[in-house]
Amino acid sequence: MYTFEDKTSEDRLKDLLLQYEEFEKDDTSSVKATELCTNAWHLVDWVFEEFKGVHLMSSIGDFRATLYPECESLKIMHDIANGSKHSKVSRPKASIKTTLKHEGPFSNIFSREFDQTSLEIEMEDGTILYFVDEIEIVIKFWKDYFKNRLNIQIE
């Protein structure tokens, strides 16, 4: 493990939550969104390695497969994180057609009924998802997972 401070998955989750707080102040920042995707996704690896005795799974793939039904948005984090790292996703998990920063004339203080600037994820079926919603789902998932599965309360 080569990190300067983080030594546990709990440390990584706390970092993710701090990053999320910063993102909420600037939720159209594609740089912050990409960092959140990467860290939210890599938390899977940290939890798998640290809690092998809890999960009783021998492969990271098996572990990931148990998480997807609980949080489909992790698939989106996977694809964006890997797409930003490799520029191409060889084994996508979500059905993302494209991601973009939509530049609307209204700020995000307005409701979505107005054409506001947002980070959008277009799925192959044409559905538009908003990154702010997807990352919120993932943050809630991780907080609940740590509390309910690992008995670690984070606030």
N, C-alpha and C positions, 0 to 999 in steps of 0.2 A: 504494500500500500504506500503510495507516494502522495500524501497530502500534507499541507503545512499545519493544519489544525484538526480537521475532521478525522476522527478515529472510529466512529460508529455510525450506523444508519440513523440513529437518533440525531446525531450532529448534522448529518446531511439533510434530514427533514427540517431541522431548525433553520438551516441555511436556505432551503427552498421556501420556507414560510417568510423569511425576511425578503427574499427576492420577489416573492409574490406581493408583499406589501409595497415594495418599490414600484412594481409593475402597475399596481392599482392607481398610483399617482400619475402614470403615463401609459395608459393601456392601449395606445396605438403605436408603441415602440416595437418595431419588428425585432430589434436587437434584444430587448428584454424578453420578448415572447419566445424567441429562439432559445435563449439561455434557460428559460423556464422549462421549455419542452425537454431540453437535454437533461437537465437536472431531475425533473420529474420522472423521466424515463429511466435514467441511470440509478435511481433509488431502488428500482426493482433488483438490480444486481447486488447492491449493498445489503438489502434485506435478505436476499437469497443466501449470500455468503455468511452473513452473521447469524442467521436463524435456521440453519439447515436442520438442526435437531428438532425444531418446532414444526417445520413443514414436512420433514421426512421425504424429501424428493431428491433424487440423485442428479437431475439435470435442470439447468436454468430454463430450458424450453418447456419442460413439464410445469415448472413453477409459474412461468408467464401464462401458460394456458389456463391455469386456475384463476388468474387475476382478471383476464379479459371479460368473462361473463359478469364479474362484479363491477367492472369499470371499462366500458367500451372505449372511453376517451383515452385510455392508455395506448390504444392502437394508434390514435392520432398523434400522441406524443412520440411514439416510436418512429412513425414515418417522418415527421418533421425533424426530429433530432437526427435521424440517420440521413435524411435528405440534405440537411444543412452541413453535415460532416462529410458526406461522400459525393454530394451533388446529385446523386441518383440513389433510389432505394431498390435494391435487387430483390428483396422479399417483403413487399409492403404488407401491412396488417390491416390498415383501414382502406377504404375505397375512395381515396382523395383524388380528385381530378386536378385541382390546382389550389394554390394559396395566394392571397394577394392582400395588399393594403389598399382598401377602397378609400379614396379621397372624396369625402362629401363636404358640402358647404357648411354643415352644422357640426358643432363640437359634440363630444360624448356626454355633455351635461343634458342634452335633449334626449328624448326617448327615441327608440328605433323607428318610430313612425316618421321621423325626420331623416333626411339623407345625411347621416353623420359619418365621419371618418371612423373606420373600423378595420380590424384584421379579420379577414374572412377566409373560410375554408369551404371550397366548393367540392361537394362529393360527386362521384360518378353519376349518381341518379339525378343530379341537378340541385339537390338540397344545399342550401347555404347555411353553414354553421358559423358562429362567431367565436373567435378564440377566447374572448373573455369568459364565455359560458363553459367552454371545454376545459380550460385550466381551472376554473372554479370547481368543476366536478372532480377533477383529479386531486386538487388540494383537499377537498372534503373526503375523498376516498382514502388518501394517505393518512389523514388525521384519524379517521375512523378505524382504519386498519391497525395503526399503531396502538390505539386505545383498546379495541376489541379483540384483536388477534395476538398482539404482542404484550398487552397489559402495560403500555407506556403512554402516559397522559402528556400531551404536548399542548401548550396554550401560548 
